[in-house]
Structures are given as C-alpha cells and as structure tokens.
Amino acid sequence: MDVLQTVASRVKDARRARKLTIRDLAERSGVSVRFLIQLESGRGNISVKRLADLANALKVPTADLLRDPDTSDRRTVALLGLRGAGKTTVGRQLARILHVRFIELDRRIEKAADMSLGEIFSLYGDEYYRRLERETLAQLLAEGRPTVLATGGGIVTSPDTYAMLKKSAVTVWLSATPEDHWNRVVRQGDRRPMANHPEAMADLRALLASRDPLYASADHTVNTSGRTVKAIVGEVASKAPVA
C-alpha cells in the first residue's frame, strides 16, 4: 500500500475509533481541517512533526499511523473488545463464512489449566492468568491454521502478549458504546454487572475509556452499535480475510 494511503487509512480508523469529528481532531492536534480532509483522502503529504501531533491527539503510537496493515501472511483474525462486544456471536458466524475454525482464547486457557477462569483468578490471581494467556496464545498461533479468534477483553493490557497477537494476526476491534456492552451482557442472562454495585455503569465507562487507545491500535475498527450481526460480520470479513 502507498504510504500516504496507509497514513490516510490509519488516521481515519483511529479518529473514528475515538469518535472524533475531523474538526475535533483539528482542534486537538493543531492540524487544520482542510489539511486533515486532504490527509484522509490520501492526498496530504504530512511532515513527521505533524504526524506526531496527530498521533498524540489520537493517543496512539506514531508508528501505528505508518504501519501498513498487510494481512497477506497472517492467518488468524483476532476479535478484540470488552465483554459484550459480540466477539463470540460475530466470531462464530465469521468463521462459518470464511470456512475456518473458531476458537475462544479463554476456553483454551481453561482447558490448559484444567479449571475455570473463576478458579484461576481466585486461586492464582491475574498475573498467573496473564502468563497462561500468553503461553496459550503462542501455542495457538504456532499451529499456523486459519482461525477466527475471540480474545479476552484485557489482552490489550499485556504489552508483550498484545504485540505478539498484532504481529501474527489481523486484529479487529469490535467497538460499542458502554450502554451496548451493558445491555448485551444483561440479555445473556448475566445480571452480575449491577448486583450490589450502584457505580457499575460508571466503572464500565471508565474501563472502556482507559482501554480505547489500546483497542484503537488494532488493524481495523468495526462499530457494532445499532447494527445487525450480519452487517458486522460482512464488514469484518471484507477487512480481514484469511487464507
């Protein structure tokens, strides 16, 4: 892909992931609206300083705006997002369309540990889970089989594990509003989010806001709010083919 087209695509995806208008981004970065329009159309020859200003405003590494999302040698599509993003629902249908296997990373971790996630966290804690997550992911990717992978919501908070995933898989953030995350979990019959926890929604908003920049560094962002599963799956399939 041409460098200018790469930058255009990455800036546009990151801006939309942050739910910013072009004018919002202009105000935050100091780059003019006119130039941003040119940039996102692939016609803006941006300087290194301006690119750094944009990256800072978008809260992503500058290198991410230059990284060409070449998917030709990556055989796994990894779906990212908080609980309620739709990773399992979208993942199963996407795998069916692409005629590849579907795997939930957490189920693989449970199998490797021979215990449930709840038991892992209660007995050994988060650090042990993150080590299992990294080891299980490495084993899965080493298999080299075309796969649609639903990841755990916190995988983006482990720098080494997330870097390994981005290197070996096409990463797709299934973005949604806090309300959508909440409602989808409740529709699944899980009322734990609000049980004896009046600040649960505020906590969810804060968690999503803190992870947004990490999720936004994925190869692609697909907005799932107010859309059918069929439409979401179709967009993911068009952005992240596997062979």
N, C-alpha and C positions, 0 to 999 in steps of 0.2 A: 504494500500500500504506500502511496505517496506520503511524504512526511506531513505536508500541510493538511492532507485529508485525514491522516491519523490524528493530528492535533485537533482538527475540527470535530471529529467524532468523539474523542475523549473529553474535550471541554463540554460539548453538548450533553453527553451522557452524565458527566459529573454535575453539571448545572441542574439538569432535570432531577437527578437523584436528590439534590439538596432542595428541590422545589423552589428554585430561584428563577425569576424572570431575567431576561438579558439586562434590563435596567437595574435590577437588584445587583447582579454581578458587576456591572459597570461601577456602581456606587461603592461596592466593597473592594474592588481591585484597583480603581483609578484608571481603568482602561475604558475608552469611550464606547458608547452604544454603537456608533457607526462602525468602529473597528471590530467590535465583537460580532456584529452581523456578518462582516466580511470574513472574520476568522471561522465562524461556524459554517460558513458556506464553502470553506476550503480555499479562500482567496486572500486570506490575511497572512502576510509574511511577518510573523511575530519575532521580536527580539527575545533574548534569553531573560533579560530583566522583566519584561512584560509577562513572559511565560511564568516566571517565578511569582510575580504578583498575582496572577490568576490562580496558580496552584495554592498559594496562601489563602486567597479568598474562598476557594473551594474546599480547603482543608484536605488536600491530597498531596502526596509527594510529587515534586515537579517531574520526576522521571516517568510517573504514570501517565502524564499528558503526552509523552513522546513514544510510549510503548505501543508498538503495532500489535493489535490483538490477532495475531496469526494463529489460527486454530488447526492448521493442517496436520500437526504432529501430536495433537492432544486428543486422546480417545475417550476421555471422560468429561461429561457435563456435570458440574457440581452446582447444586442449587443452594443458595445462601439466604439467610433471613432468620428473624426471631420466630419463636413458636407462634403458629397461627399465620405464617406467611403463605402456607399452601404447598410446602415443599413435597410432602408425601402425595397429596392429591395430584398436583401438577406432574411430579416426577413419574408416577405410575403411568399416567396417560402419555407422557412424552416418550417414555421407554417403549411403550406399545407401538407408537407411531414410528419410532426410529428402529424398531426391531432389535433392541438391545436389552440387557438385564437392568433391573432397578434394585438399588441397594440403599438401605438406610444405615448410615455410619454408626449410629448409636446401637442398632440391633447387632451389628458386627462386634462392637465393643462389648456388649453384654455376653455374646457368645464366647468371645476370647477370655473374658473374666469369669464366665460361668456364674454370673449373678446379675441382678437387675441394676439399672442405673441408680435407683434409690439406695440399694445396698452398697454400691461402690462409693457413693458420696458420703453416706452415713458412717461407713466403716473405715474408709481410707482418705476421704476428702477430695477437694478439687484438684490438687496437684497430681495425685495418683491417676485421676480420671484423664487429665490432660496428657499424661505420659502414655496411657493406653490409647488415647485418641490419635496421638502422633504415630505410635507404632502400628496401630491397626490401619491407619490411612496409608502409611508407607507400604505395608504388605498388599493392600488392595490395589494401589497404583502400580506396584511391581508386576501384578498379574497381566497388565497390558491388554485387558479386554475392554471393548467398547461398553460403557456403563453410564447410566444416569444415576447420580449420587445425591442423596439428601443428607446434608451435613447438619451437625448440631449448631444451635444458634450462637454459641460462644466460640466457635472455632476461629473466628476472626480476631479474637483477643490473644491468641497464642501466635506470636510473630513467626516463629520457625515453622510451625505447622501450616499456617496460612500461606507462607511463602512457598512451601513445598506444594501445596494444593494449586496455587496460581501458576506455578511452573509446569505442572503436569496435567492440569485440567482446564477446560473452558469454564470460567466461573460466572454465574448469573445470580444477581441479587433480585429476589422477588420482593419488591418494595410494597409496603402497605401503610395505611395510617394506623395510629395506635388504636383507634376505635375498631378498625377491621381486625387487627390482631386479637383484640379482646373478644369481640363478638364471635369470631371463628372458633376460638378455644371453648367458649361457653356453649356454642352449638354442638360441639363434640361431646357435650355432657360433662365437661370438667368445670366445676364451679369453685375450684380452689383459688383462682386468682383473686376473688373478692371475699373469701371466707375470713372473717375476723381481721380484715385488713382494709380499713377505710381509705388508705392512701395508695391502694394498689394501682389505680389508673395513673396517678401522678408518678409513681415509681416506674411504670411501663413507659411513659413519655420520656422520662429522664434516661432510661436504659436505651431506648431507641435513638434518642438524640446523641448519646455518647458513642454509639456504635455506627451511626450513619456514615461518618467519614471512612470507616474501615470497610463497611459493605460497599460503599461507593467506589472503592478501588478495584472492584470486580471488573471483569472484561465487559460485562453488559449489565444494564439495569432494566428490569421489566416491571412497570407499575401494575399492580394487581387490583387496586381499589376500583370498585364499581364495574368490574369486567367479568365475563364468563370464563370458566375454566378452559373452554375450547379456544377462546381468543388468546388467553395467556399462553396456553400450550403451543398454539400456532406461532406466536411471536418468538417464544424461546426456541422452537425448532428452526425457525428461519435464521436465528442469530448463532446458534450453537450446534451445528451438525457434527455427528461423529461418524467414523468410518472403521 
